[in-house]
Each structure stands twice: as C-alpha cells, then as structure tokens.
Amino acid sequence: MSPEERWPRGLKITAHARDTMSRRDVDPEDIGHVLRQPDSISPDGDAERFFRGPLCVVVRTEGGCGYVVTVLLRTGTRWSDEDMRKAMASHRGIAATP
C-alpha cells in the first residue's frame, strides 16, 4: 500500500521527529524511501514501525493522516545519535558528518 493510500489526508512530521532527524542526519527523502518500500512493518502500540535498511520510522495514524513520531536505528543494541549518523552515511555511501 502506498503512503498516499495509507494516509489519504497526508503525512506530517512531528517536531520531535524533525529534531531527531536533524540530530541523526536523516533526510525527509530517507523517510519517503522507507515508507514507500519498507522491508517490513510491525505494530507498535497505537503506531506502526516501518523498516528499511538501517532505518526504522515510527508512524501513528489518526483521522486518515500519518504522523511520523520518530526515527530509530534498526538494531537490538543500545546506540547513540553518532551511531545513527554513521549508519545513515554508510547506507547512502557517503562519509558521516560530525
């Protein structure tokens, strides 16, 4: 199902998610790639987790609108924002920014 079909009223990125994306060097285009072609989707309380490569995007649906709540690194261990920046840079094939 495409993002347009899943969220007919659009997709919004919360302030928390924007802050998290900035700290972790995740672009809106990265979010789009994950949501258009996820490797997998799993429920997370009142939200869903969309996985692709190293990235997990958490989206809550309300009234036909999707809200990106946060972005996470797909791992079972503890991680930092620096770990996320490195993973995203590696995924894109570029050097991480400090």
N, C-alpha and C positions, 0 to 999 in steps of 0.2 A: 504494500500500500504506500503510495507516495505521501510526502508531507502535506501536500495540498488536499488530498483525500482524507488523511487522518485528522488534520486540523483545518477545516473549511473556513474558519474565521481568522486564520493566520497563526504565526509563530512569533512569540515575543521572548526576548532575552532579559531576564530579571537583572536588577542592579548587582545582586550578589554574584550571579553568573558572569556578568561583564567584568567585575573586579577580579574574579577567579581566572577568567580567560586571560586578562591582562597580565596577571602575576605568573601565569603558567605558559605564556606565549602560544595561546590557542586562538586562531583566527575564526571569524564567522564562517569563512569558507570551509574550515575543518568541521565545524558543526554541521554544515549543509551536507558534506560528504557522508558523515556518519548517519544522518537522518535519512538521506536518500538511498543509501546502500549499506545498511547495518549487517555485520556478520551475524549478530544475534540480538534479540530483545528479551528482557526479563522484567517481570513486575517488581516494583519496589514500593510497597505500601500504596499510597494514592498516586504514585508516579510510575514511570517505566524507565528502564536503563537500556540505552541503545549503545551497542559495542561495535567498534570497527578499529582494527589495528590496536594501537596503544591507548586509544581514547574511549572513554565512556561518557555519554551525555545523558543527564537525568532530566526528563521532561514530565511535567504534570499537566494533565488535560482538564480544562474547565470551560464549560459552555461552548465547546467547539473550537476553543483556542488552546494552543500549546504554549506552555511556559517553560523555557529552559531554566532549570533550577540551579544546576552546577555542572562542572565538567571534572572528570576524575581520570586518573591513570589506571589502566586496566592491569591490575596486579593484586596479588594476595598479601603482599608485604606492606610495611609502612613506607611512605615516600614523602618527599618534600616538593616544593614548587620547582626547585632546581632539577630534581629528578624528572619532573613533568616537562620542563623546557628541553632537557636533553632528549627525552623520548620523542617529543614532537619534532625536534630538529632532525633526529635520526630518521623518523618516519617520512619527513619531507626531503631528506637527503642533503641537509644544509647544516652549518655549524650553529650551535646554540648561542643565543645572546645572553650576556651576563645580567 
